[in-house]
Amino acid sequence: MKNYDVVIIGAGPSGLFTAININPNKSVMILEKMEKPAKKLLISGSGRCNVTNTGSIKDFFKHYGDNSNFLKHSLNTFTNQDLIDFLYSQGMKVVIDKNGKAFPETQKASDILNILLNQCETKKIDLYINQEISRIKRSSNKFILKTQDEEYLCDYLVIATGGKSYPKTGSTGDGYQFAESLGHTIVEPKPALSHVKIKNYKFIDLAGVSLTDIEISLYRNNKKLRSHVGDIGFTHRGLTGPGIIDFSRFLDSGDILKINFASRNSEELNKQFIEACQKEGKQSIKKFLKNLFLPERLILSIVNELKIQPEDQLATITKQLRNKLMTSFCEFSFEIESIGSFDVAMVTSGGVSLKEISSKTIESKIVPHLYFVGEVLDIDGDTGGYNIQAAFSTGYSAAKSISSDN
């Protein structure tokens, strides 16, 4: 039986960064079940690796759904600027796009991974691949981990196995099983950061069309739950774009999305319609709707759906039909058929319950010396570098807690 001070399960960014920040006086080993470390990191950002975002750290807390408070200590302890500085110290400059997304100057995720692996080698951290863990148990204040070929004993255990998204990279939910076996509660894992498929979708011809700063409202059982503003796009089967993808953590099959294409409420649009009709009743519907600055294909699709001819004059539109027109442009309803599966979702919503984890140390409140870092926790960020930043920041907090414990 091999004995270490610290064993980390999972060689993704959170596991690797935890390892390299632990005090060198503790022996550290990383166990990775795949044949290569950090396979999900390598495909992030289409292989370019959006490591973080350059927004203010206060702005970060708007990008983690309802559980953002949990990350306040970690993000303030190891900030986005700290991550950028770390990469600079390793000879890697970052480049920033127009949305504040930070990428390695080389545009290669593999270069980020190499920095982490080189640090592990420098700090003499043992990393073993093809080591799938079959069992973990707690005995006499120690953790015993069993693989097919070996048993490991450690004082501190860090679970950094990720969630369930992109299972081909090794993220298959193993960490949830380990957590439950050690007494932890799992909030149901669901795909997040995903496109949505729409029931009876009528906008196939709009595939490729995108809109900016659109208000999206979520309804369930005829009750409005929340709203969100973001960019959306149409696909052959439903909706996508950052506004939909970031909102997907809250969505379920059967929910209704009401989308305001007009960027104003129906009362305001109705008032504008009446005023235009009074001034120039012969004006066409098509000309009036051009004032919404929407793609013509979208306008024509909605008008045709209502069986209105684009050249129909405003004065010929009945009140009943006008009300339908207002609703269609200000509250167009889409029923969600399904959220993209774990195979296509970028991250996992759900995971180890945050109620059972210290937000300052990332240590279990149930089992001493047990830590959970990264996506295995019940927290997920928006697109734009927020999830990788959370992986580094929680890993750093865990490492500092382990290092300070004598």
C-alpha positions in Angstrom: 0.0 0.0 0.0 1.4 3.4 -1.1 1.2 6.1 1.4 0.9 9.9 0.6 0.0 12.9 2.6 -2.4 14.0 -0.2 -4.1 12.1 -3.0 -6.0 14.0 -5.7 -8.5 12.2 -7.9 -8.6 13.8 -11.3 -5.9 15.5 -13.4 -8.0 18.3 -14.8 -7.2 22.0 -14.2 -8.7 22.0 -10.7 -6.8 18.9 -9.6 -3.5 19.9 -11.2 -3.7 23.4 -9.8 -4.5 22.1 -6.3 -1.5 19.9 -6.4 1.1 22.5 -7.4 -0.1 24.9 -4.7 0.2 22.5 -1.8 3.2 23.1 0.5 6.2 21.1 -0.8 6.6 19.5 2.6 3.6 17.3 1.9 3.8 14.4 -0.5 1.2 14.6 -3.2 -0.1 12.2 -5.8 -2.6 12.6 -8.6 -4.6 9.7 -9.9 -6.2 10.0 -13.4 -8.4 7.3 -14.9 -7.9 8.3 -18.5 -4.8 7.6 -20.6 -4.0 11.4 -20.7 -4.6 14.2 -18.2 -7.0 17.1 -18.7 -8.7 15.8 -21.9 -11.7 18.2 -21.3 -9.4 21.2 -20.9 -7.8 20.3 -24.2 -11.1 20.8 -26.1 -12.2 23.9 -24.2 -12.7 27.0 -26.3 -12.5 24.8 -29.4 -9.0 23.9 -28.4 -8.0 27.5 -27.7 -8.8 27.4 -23.9 -10.7 30.4 -22.7 -8.9 30.4 -19.3 -10.7 33.3 -17.7 -12.4 36.7 -18.2 -11.0 40.2 -17.7 -14.1 41.6 -16.1 -13.9 43.0 -12.6 -14.0 40.3 -9.9 -17.3 41.7 -8.6 -18.8 41.2 -12.0 -17.8 37.5 -11.8 -20.5 36.9 -9.2 -23.2 37.6 -11.8 -22.1 34.6 -13.8 -22.6 31.6 -11.5 -26.4 31.3 -11.3 -27.9 31.1 -7.8 -24.9 29.7 -6.1 -22.4 32.5 -6.8 -22.0 33.5 -3.1 -20.2 30.2 -2.5 -17.3 31.3 -4.7 -16.8 34.8 -3.2 -13.9 33.7 -0.9 -12.2 31.6 -3.5 -12.5 34.2 -6.3 -11.3 37.0 -4.1 -8.4 34.8 -2.8 -7.2 33.8 -6.3 -8.6 36.3 -8.8 -8.7 36.4 -12.6 -5.7 38.7 -12.5 -3.9 36.2 -10.3 -4.4 33.5 -12.9 -3.2 35.8 -15.7 -0.1 36.7 -13.6 0.5 33.0 -12.9 0.5 32.3 -16.7 2.8 35.3 -17.3 5.2 33.9 -14.7 5.4 30.7 -16.7 6.2 32.5 -19.9 2.6 32.5 -21.3 1.1 35.8 -22.3 -2.7 36.0 -22.7 -4.7 37.8 -25.4 -8.2 39.3 -24.8 -11.0 39.3 -27.2 -13.7 42.0 -27.5 -15.9 40.2 -24.9 -13.2 40.1 -22.3 -12.4 36.5 -22.8 -8.8 35.6 -22.1 -6.9 33.0 -24.2 -3.3 31.9 -24.2 -1.3 33.9 -26.8 -0.5 30.7 -28.6 -4.3 29.9 -28.9 -3.4 26.3 -27.7 -5.1 24.7 -24.7 -2.2 22.1 -24.7 0.2 24.9 -23.7 -1.9 25.7 -20.6 -1.8 22.0 -19.7 2.0 21.8 -20.3 2.5 24.6 -17.8 0.6 22.7 -15.2 2.3 19.4 -15.9 5.7 21.1 -15.9 4.9 22.5 -12.5 3.9 19.1 -11.2 7.3 17.7 -12.4 9.2 20.6 -10.9 7.5 20.1 -7.6 8.0 16.3 -7.7 4.2 15.5 -7.7 3.5 11.9 -8.7 0.9 11.6 -11.5 -0.4 8.2 -12.5 -2.7 7.7 -15.5 -5.0 4.8 -16.2 -5.8 4.5 -12.5 -9.6 4.1 -12.2 -10.7 4.0 -8.5 -13.1 1.2 -7.6 -13.5 2.0 -3.9 -12.8 4.7 -1.3 -13.2 4.2 2.4 -12.4 6.0 5.6 -10.5 4.2 8.3 -8.7 5.6 11.4 -8.7 9.1 10.1 -7.1 8.0 6.8 -8.5 7.4 3.3 -8.0 4.1 1.6 -8.3 4.1 -2.2 -8.4 1.0 -4.2 -7.7 0.6 -8.0 -7.4 -2.5 -10.0 -3.7 -2.9 -9.3 -3.0 -0.9 -6.1 -4.1 0.5 -2.8 -3.3 4.0 -1.7 -3.4 5.5 1.8 -3.6 9.2 2.5 -4.3 11.8 5.1 -6.0 14.3 2.7 -8.2 13.4 -0.2 -9.2 15.9 -3.0 -11.9 14.9 -5.4 -11.4 16.8 -8.7 -13.2 14.5 -11.1 -15.4 17.0 -12.9 -19.1 16.6 -13.7 -20.8 14.5 -16.4 -20.5 16.7 -19.5 -18.4 15.4 -22.4 -18.2 11.9 -20.9 -15.7 10.8 -23.6 -13.1 13.0 -21.8 -13.6 11.0 -18.6 -16.2 13.2 -16.9 -18.7 10.4 -16.1 -19.9 11.4 -12.6 -17.4 9.2 -10.7 -17.0 12.0 -8.1 -20.7 11.9 -7.2 -20.4 8.2 -6.4 -17.3 8.8 -4.3 -19.0 11.7 -2.5 -22.1 9.7 -1.7 -20.1 6.8 -0.4 -18.5 9.2 2.0 -21.8 10.6 3.2 -22.4 13.6 1.0 -25.6 14.7 -0.7 -25.7 15.1 -4.5 -27.9 17.8 -6.1 -29.2 16.1 -9.3 -26.7 16.7 -12.1 -28.1 18.2 -15.3 -26.6 19.3 -18.6 -25.8 23.1 -18.6 -24.4 25.5 -21.1 -26.3 23.8 -23.9 -28.5 24.7 -26.8 -32.2 23.8 -26.5 -34.5 21.8 -28.8 -37.9 23.4 -29.4 -41.2 21.5 -29.7 -43.0 22.0 -33.0 -40.2 24.3 -34.1 -41.3 26.6 -36.9 -38.1 28.6 -37.7 -35.9 26.0 -39.5 -35.4 28.5 -42.3 -33.9 31.0 -39.8 -30.9 28.7 -39.0 -27.8 30.9 -38.7 -29.7 34.1 -37.8 -28.6 35.7 -34.6 -29.9 38.6 -32.4 -28.2 40.6 -29.7 -29.3 41.7 -26.3 -32.7 39.9 -26.3 -34.9 39.5 -23.2 -35.7 35.9 -22.5 -38.3 34.9 -19.8 -38.8 31.5 -18.3 -42.3 30.2 -17.5 -43.2 27.0 -15.7 -46.8 26.0 -15.0 -47.9 29.4 -16.2 -45.7 31.2 -13.7 -42.8 33.5 -14.6 -39.7 32.3 -12.8 -36.9 34.5 -14.1 -35.7 36.7 -17.0 -32.4 37.1 -18.7 -30.9 39.3 -21.4 -28.4 37.9 -23.9 -27.6 37.1 -27.5 -29.6 34.3 -29.2 -29.3 32.3 -32.4 -31.6 30.0 -34.4 -30.6 26.5 -35.4 -32.4 23.8 -37.5 -33.9 22.4 -34.3 -34.1 25.1 -31.8 -32.3 28.0 -30.0 -28.7 28.6 -29.1 -26.3 31.6 -28.5 -24.8 32.8 -25.2 -28.2 34.1 -24.0 -29.8 30.6 -24.3 -26.7 28.6 -23.3 -26.1 30.6 -20.1 -29.8 30.4 -19.2 -29.9 26.6 -19.8 -28.9 25.8 -16.2 -32.5 26.8 -15.2 -34.4 25.1 -18.0 -36.3 21.8 -18.1 -38.3 20.0 -20.8 -41.8 21.4 -21.0 -40.8 24.9 -19.9 -41.9 27.9 -21.9 -39.5 30.5 -23.1 -41.0 33.9 -24.0 -38.7 36.0 -26.1 -39.1 39.7 -26.7 -37.8 40.3 -30.2 -39.1 43.9 -30.1 -36.9 45.2 -27.2 -40.0 46.9 -25.8 -43.2 45.7 -24.1 -46.4 45.0 -26.0 -48.1 48.1 -24.6 -45.4 50.4 -26.0 -45.3 48.6 -29.4 -49.1 48.7 -29.6 -49.1 52.5 -28.9 -46.5 52.9 -31.7 -48.6 50.9 -34.0 -51.7 53.0 -33.3 -49.8 56.2 -33.8 -48.3 55.0 -37.1 -51.8 53.9 -38.2 -53.3 57.4 -37.4 -50.5 59.2 -39.3 -50.2 56.9 -42.3 -52.8 54.1 -42.3 -51.6 53.0 -45.8 -48.2 52.1 -44.4 -47.4 48.4 -44.8 -46.9 46.0 -41.9 -43.4 45.2 -43.3 -42.4 48.9 -43.3 -43.7 49.5 -39.8 -41.9 46.4 -38.4 -38.6 47.5 -40.0 -38.4 50.0 -37.1 -37.7 47.0 -34.8 -34.3 46.6 -36.6 -34.8 42.8 -36.8 -33.6 40.5 -39.6 -36.2 40.6 -42.4 -36.3 36.8 -42.5 -37.5 36.8 -38.9 -40.1 39.5 -39.5 -41.5 37.7 -42.5 -41.5 34.3 -40.6 -43.6 35.8 -37.8 -45.9 37.7 -40.1 -46.5 34.7 -42.3 -47.2 32.6 -39.2 -50.1 35.0 -38.4 -51.3 34.8 -42.0 -50.6 38.5 -42.6 -49.3 39.6 -45.9 -46.2 41.8 -45.5 -47.7 44.5 -47.7 -51.0 44.6 -45.8 -51.7 48.2 -44.7 -51.8 49.0 -41.0 -55.4 50.3 -41.3 -56.6 46.9 -42.4 -55.3 45.1 -39.3 -58.1 44.3 -36.8 -57.6 44.8 -33.1 -57.6 41.1 -32.5 -54.9 40.5 -35.1 -53.0 43.5 -33.9 -52.9 42.0 -30.4 -51.6 38.7 -31.8 -48.9 40.7 -33.6 -47.9 42.5 -30.4 -47.6 39.2 -28.5 -45.7 37.5 -31.3 -43.0 40.2 -31.3 -42.9 40.9 -27.6 -43.6 37.5 -26.0 -43.1 34.8 -28.7 -43.5 31.5 -26.9 -41.3 28.5 -27.4 -41.9 25.2 -25.6 -38.7 23.4 -24.7 -38.7 19.8 -25.9 -35.3 19.0 -24.5 -32.0 20.4 -23.3 -28.8 19.2 -25.1 -27.5 16.0 -23.5 -24.3 15.6 -21.5 -22.6 14.7 -24.8 -22.9 18.3 -26.0 -23.4 20.4 -22.8 -20.3 22.3 -21.9 -20.7 21.9 -18.1 -22.8 20.2 -15.5 -25.4 21.9 -13.3 -25.7 20.1 -9.9 -23.2 18.1 -8.0 -21.9 17.9 -4.4 -24.2 20.0 -2.2 -22.6 23.3 -1.3 -24.4 23.1 2.1 -21.9 20.4 3.1 -18.7 22.3 1.9 -16.9 25.2 3.6 -16.7 28.1 1.1 -13.5 29.3 2.6 -11.5 26.1 2.6 -13.5 23.9 0.1 -13.3 21.2 2.8 -16.1 18.8 3.6 -18.1 19.8 6.7 -18.9 16.1 7.1 -15.6 14.3 6.6 -12.4 16.1 7.9 -9.6 16.4 5.3 -11.9 15.7 2.4 -12.0 18.3 -0.3 -14.1 18.8 -3.5 -12.8 21.2 -6.2 -14.0 22.3 -9.6 -17.0 21.1 -11.5 -17.8 18.2 -9.2 -19.3 20.9 -6.9 -22.9 22.1 -7.4 -21.8 25.3 -9.2 -21.5 26.2 -12.8 -20.6 29.4 -14.6 -21.6 31.1 -17.8 -19.6 30.9 -21.0 -16.6 33.2 -21.1 -13.9 31.6 -18.9 -15.9 31.6 -15.7 -15.8 27.8 -15.2 -12.1 27.4 -15.7 -11.5 30.3 -13.4 -13.7 28.6 -10.7 -11.7 25.4 -11.1 -8.4 27.2 -10.5 -9.8 29.3 -7.6 -11.4 26.5 -5.7 -8.3 24.4 -6.2 -6.1 27.2 -4.8 -8.3 27.5 -1.8 -8.2 23.8 -1.1 -4.4 23.8 -1.5 -3.9 26.6 0.9 -6.2 24.9 3.5 -4.3 21.7 3.2 -0.9 23.5 3.4 -1.8 25.4 6.5 -2.9 22.2 8.4 -0.1 20.7 10.4 
